[in-house]
C-alpha cells in the first residue's frame, strides 16, 4: 500500500472561503497553494474572449492544447492567486460573477476536466501543496493525506461574496448573487463528471458561524492530529 501523498485538499461550494483558508493553511504549513478553480476560470475567460459556446465541447477542446496557464502567489493575504493566461495577467477578469458561472459550465466538460486534472496532478506530484477546488479530494488527489470539505449556508456565502465585490468597488445585486450561488451549487452537484461532493474520508467543517482564523486553526488541527496518528 502506497504512502498518502503529502497534500491537503480543501473542497467545497462557491463562496465558502476556500481560497482564503487554503492560502493561510499553506503559509502556516510551508506548503505551496494550488488554486484549481482559477484554472477553470481561465479556460472560461478564454472561451468568452473567443465567443465560444460552452455547449460546443469540440470547439472548447480544440483550444485547450493552445492555452498556457500559470499560477503565481498572491502579493498579499487580501489578494487572490494571480493568473497568467498566455502571458497576460487576467487575475481580475476571471473573478467576475459572469466568469464564475461560465467556469462551472466549463468544468463539466470532459476534455476540460481531463486536461486540467492532468496539469494539477503534475503540479502536485512532489507533494507539500494545499489544493482547493470542488473535486481535489475525490478526483484530482484521491490519495491525499488530509482532506477537508468546507461548507456554509448559501445566504452566508452570498454575503461574503457581496462584501468582496463591493470592496473591489463593484456594483452588486444582492438577490442576483444569492441566486447565482444557489444555481451554481445545483449545477456543480448534479453534473455527471466530477460532481461537487465530499470525499468519504474528508473531514467536514461548517464555517457558517466561524471566523477565518477559527477555520484555519480547525484545518491545521486536523492535519496535526492525523500526523500524530500516522
N, C-alpha and C positions, 0 to 999 in steps of 0.2 A: 504494500500500500504506500503510495507516494505521500510525501510530506505536504501539508497545506501550504499554498502559496502565500507569501508574506504580503497580503493585500487586504485592505479594509474596503468593503463595498458598502455604499450608502445609497439605497434606493428609496423611492417614494414619489408621490404625485407632484404635480406642478405647484410651485409656490410654497413648498413646505420648508424651505430654507436649506436644502441640500448643499448648495454651493457654499454658503457662508459657513455652515457646520464643517463641511469637508475641508475647506481651506484651513480652518483653525485646528482641526484634528491633525491634518497633515503637518502643519507647522510644529505642533506640540510633539509629534512622534518623530519628526525629522524625515518624513516621507515626502514624495512628490504627489501633487494633486492632479488628478486626471478628470477633467470636465467633459464627460462623454456627450452630455446634452448640447454643449456648444458646437460639437462636431456636426450633429444633426441639424442644428440651426444654420450652420454654414452651408450645408447642402441645400437647405430650404431657401436660403437667400440667393444662392446661385440659380436655382430654379425660377425664383421670382425675377431675377435680373434677365434671364433668358426667355421669360414669358412661357415657361414650360408648364403644361397642365400636370398636376401631381398624379392624375389618373393615367397619364401616359407613361406607364412603367418602363417601356422600352426606351423612350427618349431620355428619361431620368437616368436610367442605367448607362446610357451612352456617354454621359458627361462625367461619370464617376472616375474613370481612369485618367481624366484630364485635370482633376482637382488636386491642389496641393494645400492641405490644411495643416497649419502649425498652431500649437497652443503655447502661449507664453505666460509666465506668472503675472498675477495682478500686481500693480505698483503699490497697492495698499490694501488693508483688510476691507475697506469700503468698496473697492472695485471688483468687478467680475474678472474671470480669466480673459486675457487678451487673445484674440483670434486673428490669425493672418490667413487670408484666403487668396491664393495665387499672388502672394507678395504684397497684398493690400490689407491694412488693418480694418476689420469690419466689426470690431468689438461692440460698438454702439448699434449698428444696423441690425445685428442678429437678436437684439434684446427687445424688440417691439412686440406688442401683442399679436400683430398680424403674422410675423415670422414664427412666433411661438406656436400658433395654431397650425401653420404650414409644416413646422418641424414634426408635429405629432403625426400628420398625414404622411410625410416623407419617411418617417421611421417605421411605418407599417409596410413599406415596400421591401420585398425580399432581397433584391440586389443591393439596395442601400444598406440594409441591416447586415448583410454578409460582408460587404466591403469595409464598413466602419468597425464591425466586430473584429475583423482580422487586424485592422490598424490598432485598435485598442489593446488587443492581446499582445501585439508586438511591443507596444509601449510599456506594458506591464509585465513582460516576460521575466524581468530580473527581480520583480517584487519591490517591496518598500514603496507602495503607492496607495493613495486613497482615491478610489474610483467612485464617482457618483453618477446616477442616471436612473433608469427605470428597469433595467434588466442586468445590471452589473453582477448581482449575486446569483441570478438564475441562469443566465446565458453566457455573458462575457467571461466572468471569473467564477464558475461554479465550485472551483477548488480553493477559493479564498479562505484564509484562516479566520477572518472576522467579517460577519455580515450583519448589517443594520438595516432595518426598514423604518423610515421616518414617516409619520402621518400627522395630520391636523385637520380640523374641520374645514370645509370649503369656505365658510364665512371668515374664519381667521386667516386663511391663506389669501383670500381676496383683499383683506385689509392690509396685509403685509405687502402685497403686490402694488396696491394703490399708493401706499406710502412711498415705496421705492420709486415708482414712476413720477410722483409729484416732487420728490427730492431731486429728480433729474430735470425738473421744470416742464414736464409734460402734462397736458390736459387729459383727464380721465373721466370716463363714465362708469361710476361705481357698479351700477346694475349690470352693465355690459361685461365688466371684468369678472364679476361673480359668475355670470352665465358662461363665459369662456372657460373658466376653471372647471365648472361642473361638466361642460361638454367635453373638455379635454380628458377629464377623469374617465368619463364613459368611453370615449374613443380609445384611450390607452389601455383600458382594462378589457375591452371587448375585441381588440384586434386579434387576428389569427396568429400573427408572427410575434413572438416575444412579448406577450401581454404584460401590462403592469401588474405585478403581484409580489408578495414577499416570498423569499426562498424559504423552504421548510425549516431550515436551520438558522434563519435570521432572528435576531433579537428585535422585537418591535418596540418603538418608542413613540408615544403620542405627545407631540410638542405643543398641543393646543394651549396649555396654561403655563408653559415653561419659557424662560428666557434663553437666549442663545448660549450664554455661559453655562446654564444648567444642562442644556442638551449636550454641549461639548463634553462636560465632565461625565455625563452618563455614558456617552460613547467611549470615552477613554477608560472608564471603569470597566466596560465590557471587554475591551482589549486587554487591559491589565489582568482582569480576573481569568480570562481564558489563557493568557500567557502563563500564569501561575499553575493553572490546571494542567497545561501541557507539560 
